[in-house]
Amino acid sequence: MSTTTAPVSRNGVDTATLFATRDAVKGQPELAGFQFRARNRWISGTHSRSRIGGFYGAGAEQQHVRGEMVLDADHPLVLVGADEAPTPVEYLLHALAACLTAGLVNVAAARGITLHEVESSVEGDIDVLGLLGLDPSVRNGFQQVRVAFRIKGDAPEEELRALLDRSRSRSAVYDVLTNGVPVTITAEVG
C-alpha cells in the first residue's frame, strides 16, 4: 500500500515546492536565468495597454497559467490623461509592495511562521517640474518612496520585523529601485 503526502502549505505557500525549487537551482545554477517580457501599444492620449504572456525561466520558455494578461496605464485628468487606468508610477509602487509582500510571505513560510495579516501602504513623491521640462535640476522620477507595513503573525515582534528585512534584501523590485539597472532603448521608425 502506498501513501501520498499532501504538500505542506503555510501562508498559501507550498513549502515543499519552495525548498525543492531552491535546491534545484542550487544544484543547476543555469536554471536561475529568467527573462520577463511585456509588449505595449499606444491606445490614445496617454493611455496605453501592455500584454504580458510568456517568459523564459528554468531553462525553457514558459507561459503564465492564466494565459496572457492585459494591463492598461494612463495619466489622471490633471496630467492631461483620460484617467482610464493607474499611472505607470502607480504600477511601480504596486510592484514594490507586491514584491516585498511575496518575499515576506515566502520567508515566513520557510521559517515556519504563520501569518494572519500583511498590509502595506506605499507612497512616492514626484515634482512634475521635471516631468514637464520646466526645471532641469528636478528629477523626472520619484524623489522619495515610503513603504509602511503592518504584519500580524505567530511569532515575536523581532522575528516578524526580520521577515521584512530579509524580504527587502532579496526583493528584485527593491533592488532595481535602489541600485538602478542599465536600460537600453532602441527604435524602429518610419
Secondary structure, DSSP 8 states (H G I E B T S, - for coil): --------EETTEEHHHHHHHHHHHHH-GGGG--B---EEEEEETTEEEEEE-EEEETTEEEE-TT--EEEEE---GGGTS---S--HHHHHHHHHHHHHHHHHHHHHHHTT--EEEEEEEEEEE--HHHHTTS-TTS-SS-SEEEEEEEEEESS-HHHHHHHHHHHHHH-HHHHHHHH-----------
